[in-house]
Amino acid sequence: MIVCGSYEGGLHGWDEAWALRFSFVAHTGCVRTVAVLKSKKLLVSGGDDETMRIFSLKSLKQIGEAACSSTVTSLAFCGEGHVLSACADGTIKVWRLADWACVHVLGGHKGSVPSVASHPSGRMALSTGVDRTLRLWDLTAGRCAFITRTKGAASLARWSADGGRFLAAIGGLVQVRDVTKSASETVVAVDHDTRVLDALFLDAETFVTADAAGVLRVWTVGGERAWLRRRPDGARVKALALAGDALVAATSDGVVETWRIRELGDADDPPEATAVVSTRLTCIAECVTEPGGRRRSPAEAATAAAAVSSEADSASGPEQKEKKQLKLPRKAAAAAAATEQQKGSATERRRMRLKAKIRDKNNKRRRI
C-alpha cells in the first residue's frame, strides 16, 4: 500500500492495483510526514497541528494519537517496538508502540529537525538539523554518539537498505557517505540546479534524487547519472518511496507515479502507473519492502551498526561526553544484548573480527 499526506491535512492510500482505498482529513493543517510499519499494518502521521496520529491499515480506523511539543517534521519506525518523531523545536522523541507512551526525548539540535532516519538494525538513527549538524544517535544507550558539521542545513538523511551507507541533502547538494570507512568523509557528492526535496537509495550502489524543478535522477555511487526523468508540467516531486521493485513519486499537483526499477531506461519512458487526487501532496510513506538489491540480514545490519558505534566512540569529543546518558526500555536493551550474544554463526564471527580490527586501529591511534 502507498500512503500520501497532503497540504490540506488529508491522508490518501492506494492498494497494489492502484485503487484508492481511503481518502480523509486527518490533521488540522499540513501533513508533514507519514510512515508505515508493514508487519503490524500501522500508519503514523504528523503535521502542523503538533499531533501524531496512529491508524490501523486493517480496519482503516484511528487507534490513537499523541500530542507533541511542536510541528512534527519527520517520523521513522525503529524496529518493531518503537517509532521516532522529529519536531520543529529541535527534539526527537522515542515512542513505545505497545502503549504509545513517550519513553525518551533526545535533545541536542538547536532549531528544527527536518529529518530522522532509523538504521536497518534498529539500534541507531541519523538526524539533520537547521543548526547545520548531522547527528548519529545510539538508541541502545539513548545518547548522541557522533556529530558532524555540514556546510548548510541538511534537509534529509536516508540509510541504504544494508545499513552500510547514508545520504544527506543540503540544498541542491547530495552527499553519500560510507559508515564502514568514515562517517565524516564523503564518498560521492552530486549537485543539482535547484533544491533537492527528497532522495533515497535504490540499492547499495545506486540512489535517486528529486528536485524542485520536477526532475528525477538516478545516480551511481561513483557519481555517474544513470537515468533522468523530467516531468513535462514542471510540478515539484515532493516525496519518493520504494514499493517492492517500484519507485514511487508524489508531486505537488496531486499526481502519484510509479516506475519499475529494473526497467528504468529512456528518459522519455512514461510511468507504469499513475494516480491523481485533487490536493497538493507533501509526503509519502516509506513502505518497508524489499528493494532491487539484497537486504542485509539482521546480524549483518548489526555489524554495520557496530562499526559506526566504534568509530563514533573513538571520535567523541567533549560535546558528546557531556551529554546526558539516557537508557532505552529494558526490553529494547535486552534485545540488543541478545543480538550481541549470537556468536555461533559465521556472520557473528566476522563481526567480532571486524570489531577487533577497529579496536586495534583505535589503540594505535591512542599510542600515536
Stockholm file with secondary structure:
# STOCKHOLM 1.0

chainA/1-368         MIVCGSYEGGLHGWDEAWALRFSFVAHTGCVRTVAVLKSKKLLVSGGDDETMRIFSLKSLKQIGEAACSSTVTSLAFCGEGHVLSACADGTIKVWRLADWACVHVLGGHKGSVPSVASHPSGRMALSTGVDRTLRLWDLTAGRCAFITRTKGAASLARWSADGGRFLAAIGGLVQVRDVTKSASETVVAVDHDTRVLDALFLDAETFVTADAAGVLRVWTVGGERAWLRRRPDGARVKALALAGDALVAATSDGVVETWRIRELGDADDPPEATAVVSTRLTCIAECVTEPGGRRRSPAEAATAAAAVSSEADSASGPEQKEKKQLKLPRKAAAAAAATEQQKGSATERRRMRLKAKIRDKNNKRRRI
#=GR chainA/1-368 SS CEEEEETTSEEEEECTTCCEEEEEECSSSCEEEEEEEGGGTEEEEEETTSEEEEEETTTTEEEEEEECSSCEEEEEEETTTEEEEEETTSCEEEEETTTTEEEEEECCCSSCCCEEEECTTSSEEEEECTTSEEEEEETTTTEEEEEEECSSCEEEEEECTTSSEEEEEETTEEEEEETTTCTTSEEEEEECSSCEEEEEESSSSEEEEEETTSEEEEEETTSCEEEEEECTTCCCEEEEEEETTEEEEEETTSEEEEEEGGGCCCTTCCCSEEEECSSCEEEECCCCCCCSSCCCCHHHHHHHHHHHHHHHHHHCCHHHHTSCCCCCCHHHHHHHHHHHTCCSSHHHHHHHHHHHHHHHHHHHHHHC
#=GC SS_cons         CEEEEETTSEEEEECTTCCEEEEEECSSSCEEEEEEEGGGTEEEEEETTSEEEEEETTTTEEEEEEECSSCEEEEEEETTTEEEEEETTSCEEEEETTTTEEEEEECCCSSCCCEEEECTTSSEEEEECTTSEEEEEETTTTEEEEEEECSSCEEEEEECTTSSEEEEEETTEEEEEETTTCTTSEEEEEECSSCEEEEEESSSSEEEEEETTSEEEEEETTSCEEEEEECTTCCCEEEEEEETTEEEEEETTSEEEEEEGGGCCCTTCCCSEEEECSSCEEEECCCCCCCSSCCCCHHHHHHHHHHHHHHHHHHCCHHHHTSCCCCCCHHHHHHHHHHHTCCSSHHHHHHHHHHHHHHHHHHHHHHC
//
